[in-house]
Amino acid sequence: MLNYAKLVSSGRAKAYGQPWSAKELELVLSIVHDRSISMTTAADFVRNGIGSIEDYDKAVKSKFKPLNVEEATEKAEKDLKKESKKKIVKKSKK
């Protein structure tokens, strides 16, 4: 059985239960090779929407800091709770 937690934390999978697409994996590996950064850092950039080496360079130049898997999960949970509270308030006003 695959250990997705280990694969994700090392940058070898996109998310839990979700492998990289061929294009995404190629980009992660290209960034690692061409920009001499770690696999986990390159993976975080691609998970955050970086779609090319040029996009990576622009992100670095603008001091963009990608969220890692744990940060993104935490943010998504907070956003979902916030949205569900908004919906509850809207329904109670009707």
N, C-alpha and C positions, 0 to 999 in steps of 0.2 A: 504494500500500500504506500502511496506517495505521502511524504510529509510536507504538505503545502506550507506550513508555518516556516519550516526551515528553508524551503525553496523561495518563498516570498522575501524572507528576511535577508537572504543572500542575493536577491535580485534575479534569481533564476526562474521566477514565475511572476506574472502580473498581479495576481490577487489569489486569495484562497480559492482553490478549485478552478482557477482560470489561468491557463498557460498563455505565454506571449503569442501573438500572431507572428507569422514568419517576418512580416515587415517590421513589426515592433522589435522583435528580437534582433534583427539585422541592425536596426538603428541603435539599440542599446550597445551592442557589440562594437559598432562603428564609433560611437562616442567614447567608449572605454579605450579603444585602440588609438583613435585620432587625437583625443584630448587628455589622455593619460590620467583618467579618473577611475575611481573604483566602480565596480559593477553595481553596487547598491546605490551609489550617488547617481549614476547614469539612469538606472531604473526609476528612481524617484522623479527625475526630470521627465522621462517619457510617460510615466503614470500621470503626471501633472499637465499633459497636453503638448509637450514638445514633440514636433513631428519631423524635424530634420536637424542636421548638424548646424545649419545656419540659424535655426530657431534657438538651439542650445547656446550658440555664441551670443545671440541677442539677449537671451535671458541672463546669461552670466554678466554681460556688459551692463544691463539694467539692475544688477544685484538681486534678481529674482531668487527667492529661496523656496524650493519645492517642498511640499509636505511629504513626510515619509508615510508608510502604510498606517502606523499607529495614529499619527496626527490626523491623517485623512479620515480614518475610521471614527475618531473622536469628534471631529468636526461634523461629519455626516450625521452622527447620532444626535448631536446638539441641534443641528439644522432640522432634523426630522421632528424632534420634540417641540421645537419652536413653531414649526408649521402646524403640527397637530394641535397645539394650544390655540393658535389663531383660528383654526377651523372650529374648535369647540366653542370659542367665544362668538364666532359668527353664527353658529347654529343656535346658541342660547339667546341671541338677540332677536331671532325671528319669532 
